[in-house]
Amino acid sequence: MKPSTRSFFALLLGAAMFEACSVKEDRTECPCRLNLDFSELDAAVIDSIEVTGIANGEIVLSDAIYAEDFGSEYTALVPRGSLNLAVVSGIDGIDLEKGLMQIPLGSDCPQVYMHVAQIDTYCETVQEKVLLRKNFCRLDLCVEDEDGFPFMFAVKGNVDGYRSDGTPTKGEFYCAAYQTSEGEYRVFLPRQLDSSLCLDIHDGSDVLKTFALGEIMAASGYDWEAPDLKDVTVGIDYSRSEVSISVEGWDKVYVYDFVI
């Protein structure tokens, strides 16, 4: 083979190798196909969800999905690498610039359900089944008093919301319980970091009695780290100066004395 011919084939082979390498590199820059499975969501409880994905500190996915579409697989193209996924129901939205959902002082916790995951997207396709977890506790306060309970309740704590990854944020929480049509008092609580929750009984201007609600719940076996938070009922027998506490799914009722 003549030198000129060898040079031509060498150049041709080099060009082919360069082209193949370029194609391979381009593939690594191609997006990953993220498939989300919503089939386990209960449309009778959840009517819509917000889907958010963050990669390299930037929002790369933001969408709202409604109950009629839960039966269909959801697909989105996201950058390759690592994706922080948050699927949330029960709130208007997370402040993505701050990366959190903050509960205003004086308000109780939204009835929020969350699915959070860190997903490896360094691949062509990845599948994620969405299982929303109950991230609030409904506290019912049931008063037994034939003459009418003359006081009010409020709960205070040190968790004021959630980060976009589902972890609680430290901050002041204070909310008065409202009276339902059934006559009990109710307040929704966020997931707690410790046992510092307190229950105040007040007359509208002064606090008359404070219960270490968090410690009572902890002593009764309540688990704030459970995937789905249980609801709690606190019974107050005003005439007998007793407080009883029961938790959804528990058989045992715990009774404590109190005096105002």
Secondary structure, DSSP 8 states (H G I E B T S, - for coil): --HHHHHHHHHHHHHHHHHHHHHHHHHHHS-EEEEEE-TT--TTT--EEEEEEEETTEEEEEEEEEGGGTTS-EEEEE-SSEEEEEEEESSS--BTTTTEEE--TT------EEEEEEEE--SSEEEEE---EE-EEEEEEEEE-TT----EEEEEEEEEEEETTS-EEEEEEEEE-EE-TTS-EEEEEE--SSS--EEEEE-SSSEEEEE-HHHHHHHTT--TTSSS---EEEEEETTTTEEEEEETT----EEEE---
